[in-house]
Amino acid sequence: MKVIICGAGQVGWQIARHLSGERNDVTVVDNNPELVRRATDTLDVQGIAGFASYPDILDRAGARDADMIIAATHSDEVNMVTCQVAHSVFSIPRKIARLRAQSYLDAIYSDLYRRDHMPIDVVISPEQEVAEAALKRMSAPTAFDTETFLGNRMQMLGIALDEDCPVLNTPLRQLSDLFSTLSAVVVGVRREGRLFAPEPKDQLFAGDDIYVFTLISDVGRTFEVFGKKPRKQERVIIIGGGTVGLMVAQKLEARADRVRAKVIERDRAVAERAAEALERTIVLNGDGLDVALLSEASVDRADAILALTDDDKTNLLASVRGKSRGCGMAIALINDPSFVPLMKPLGIDAYINPRGTTVSSILRHIRHGRVRDVYSIGDAEAEIIEAEVLSTSPIAGRQVRDIDFPEGVLIGGILKDGDILKPRGGTRIDEGDVIALFALSGDVPEVERLLQVSIDYF
């Protein structure tokens, strides 16, 4: 597949990294020559320095025979014009645009929208993705990461193991025997900075971060098995009343279960806009790092503090300060992945990586054939892939124990004839089954081969 990626920032670079690693013909376009040089020096891609919306630049990038264009620059207007030029001048079949402004999103998603007028096949909104991620983190407050799969019937949980975890130093094979009716499957372990797919003989240790698949109905029991107690989320403080913070507050207001939320926003104009848009949420104008203001917001009685400003350091400090004043849980929005190792020492329970959520969203639309969902783990170190098994797939008709998966791949769950199954050695994978599996990034091409998912679909 030939792909043009417009924008060589964090998101564009990660998408280029994924696609070039899967032997696609990738060209990166950016008006910053340094970003283009970084991409061409570190990835197997071609680079063009120039404005992505200019027809001559797209022509040089190979738009005449491109299969897909991904417009992920920092400008909504450039992204939209790029897709229009790609459609009108070059007839590129697949066009994906990242848009931030709510006004554009409202217009594009309205009934008045017509594809012929703004030919964008897929719109990605980073703010909406981040807001949804924040709510998912709140839904599983003792997990540092979470996502649902297989028709929202299975949940992937990221759980940090503490010294009081009751199943430490126990082989995973033995866990299956001890909790035979539990659907939980450990598919990934991060230990001392290294992420790997565990084997049945492997044990878990304090300090490990694990990724577990479990049925939605088993989430509470799964947390108990790994030493986590359930927490209620009835009082929430949101630091930052911008686009993301406002979206989270609005979604909390719309929930059936009553959540009392307060928003703290430093910019008075932004705070006033948030107050006008919200009905039941209290909006306070001031610095989220101000101890007196946090006390006024009753941070000591809050179940969670969500630091969602556009400044990583503010989010880190606000989270730490909230926890130190008695808040039960802290979730921080972190753009710079180099800050992630600080989460555990600082006592921050979970973080949201906007780049990761946006990359995952774009990957869902890049994957094709029978691939239903893709979720990026960590700093694009692994993926959770949900896909339907084709009759031509090498794994169709075979038992799990007989499938030659790479070492970095584990099945987390199987949807067969409407039932969710926990994968076991004797479980047979048939045509039409939907499987959710964990795959280290280097093993994704082999997974696609086994699933008979060719990346040159478009």
C-alpha positions, 0 to 999 in steps of 0.5 A: 500500500502506498501512503502519504502522511502529512505532518511529521510530528508525534502522531505522524511519526508514529503512524509512519513507524507502524506502516513502514515497519509493515513494508508499505511505501510511505512518504512523509510530508511536513513544512519543517525540514528538521521533522522530515529529516528525523523521519527519513533518518530513523524510518524506512520512509521517503520525505518531502519538505513543503506544505501538505495542501499544495498540489505540487508538493502532493504530486512530488510525494506520489499522490497520483498513485497513492492508496491513502492520505493521512492529514495529521498536521497541527492545522485543521484547515491544512488537513481539510484542504489537503483531503480536498486536493487529494480527492479533487486533483489526485482521486486518492481513494482513502482520506483521513483527517485529524480535526480539533475544532469543535465547530468543524466537527459539528459541521462534518457530523451534521446531516448537512454534511455531504462527502462531495463537499468535504471528501474526508472518509474518516475524521479523527478528533484527538480531544474526543479520543482523550476525553473518552480515554479519561472516562474509561480510566475512571470506569476502572479506577484501579487500572492504569490503562483500559479498553474494551473489545469483542463487542464491549464484552471483554475489557483489557486492564492495565494493573500495577502489582504491589507487594500485597498482591496475593498471587505474586511468585505464582506461575501463570499456569497455576493461576488458571488452576486456582481460578478456573472459573475466572476469565482473566488472561495475562497477555502482557507484562512490563518488568524493569521497562521491558514489555513481553508476552509471558509464558505459562511458567512465568511468575509475577512480581511486585513492581510488574505492570500487567495487561489482562483480558477479562469479561466485563462481568469478571472485572471486579473479581479480577481486580481482587485476584491481583490485590486491587480494591474497588473504588467509587467515583462520585466526586471528581475534580477536573483541572483544565476547562479547555476542550478536553476538560469541558468534554469530560465534564459534559459527558459526566453530566450526561451519565445516568449515575450522578457524578459531582464534578468541579472544574478548575480553569486558570484562564477566566475567558475559558472558565466563563465559556465552560460555565455557560456550557455546563449545567450542574458542574461548578467551575472555579476560576484559578490555578489548579496548583493553588492549595487554597483553591483545591481546598475550596474544591474539597479535594480532600473528599474527592474520589478522583482528580483529572489533570487535563491541561495542555501542560504536562508539568502542570498536570503532574504537579496538580495530580501529586498535590491532589493526592497529597491533599487526600484525593483518592485517585489521580489521572494525568494527561501526559504528552511527553512519554519521557515523563511516564516513568515518573508516574509510579514514583509520584503516586499517579494512578493513571495517565492518558497519552494523547498521541497513543489514543490518536494513533490507536484511532487512526490504526483502526481505520488503516487496518482493514479486511476483517480487522475490527479494532486496534489499540496501541499499548505504551509508546507503540510497543505493542498492539491489541488486535481484534479480527475475524478469522477467515477461511483462508487463514492458516489458523482456521480449523486449528487448536490454539496449542498448534498455532505457531504464533510468535513469542510476542503474541498471546490470545486474550479472548475468543468470540465464537457463536455469540459466546466469549471463550477463554483461550485454552490449548485445546480451543479450536479456532474456526472461520468466523470466530473473532479473536482479540490478541496481544502482539508486540509491534515487531510481530504485527506483520506475522499476525497479519499473515496468520490472519490473512490480512493484507495491508494492501487492501485499499 
